[in-house]
Amino acid sequence: MLRVLSLRFGLLAMSLLCLLSSGEGVAAEKLKLVTEVWPPMSYEQNGIPQGFGVELVNQLQAKLGQQEKIDVLPWARAYSIASASPNVLLFATSMGDERERLFDFIGPIATSKIALYVRADDPITINHLSEVKTAGIVGVYRESAGAQLLAFSGINNLLVASFPQQSAKQLLFSRVRFWCQADLAVKHLLEEIGAKEADVQQVYVVSEIKLYLAFSRGTAADIVLSWQAELEKMKDSGEFSRLYQHWFGALPPPLEHQIFWHKNT
């Protein structure tokens, strides 16, 4: 009898080990949560993460029984961490050729226009993006969607900063002529440096983008699906819309349900 019980116990232990080494076992693994300094989507106030994306992610992880700390980092560092390790959630990010190979995406959680801004007293008009090549320097921040879009379009006269606030200051002090930024963030970024929206004007829309929650390659599919399911519930119940309007006013919230798996290369 003892031998039978010992054998059964051994088989049970082996089954548990197999489960833990499978995709089902990985689902219990906690995600590392990283974001960037990009108000009002994500930022820190008195050392505490704040913003629409932060609130959304915290609500979703609470529904999933997770209470992990969110690290607010420079975008290049956050992106480096997420692109190199499994079980990392990076937010909020647009999709692109490189990113589609590295991440699974759920959402969208926001929509935004990537645009070029100049000082309010600058009389320039831009009808085609190619005109920017000879019109002055463009301030961008490292590894941002705007920087990638401009570089892909052949705009190389870029001054790259580590933080978006630096680019905004460079514009106001005439160190660059253009500032490339997502419209959702312009008001808050300017307020952070003691300026206001009236100090700048939008002269060209580079692209309209959707922003997503991005899960690093190697994260178990059931983790991604569980987050997507909770996000869908929030959208269907109206909870997502109320949160969106709290942060973005009358801007319409994106209510579609999308999931994109990373491309195998």
CORZIMO-V6263 format. One line per field, one symbol per residue. ss: DSSP state (A for helix, B for strand, O for the rest). A space follows every 10 residues. Layout:
# CORZIMO-V6263
ss: ???
This chain:
# CORZIMO-V6263
ss: OAAAAAAAAA AAAAAAAAAA AOAAAAOOOO OBBBBBOBOO OBBBBOOBBB OAAAAAAAAA AAAOOOOOOB BBBOAAAAAA AAAAOOOBBB BBBOOOAAAA AABBBBBBBB BBBBBBBBBO OOOOOOOOAA AAAAOOOBBB BOOOAAAAAA AAOOOOOBBB BOOAAAAAAA AAOOOOOBBB BBAAAAAAAA AAOOOOAAAB BBBBBBBBBB BBBBBBOOOO AAAAAAAAAA AAAAAAAOAA AAAAAAAAOO OOOOOOOBBB OOOOO
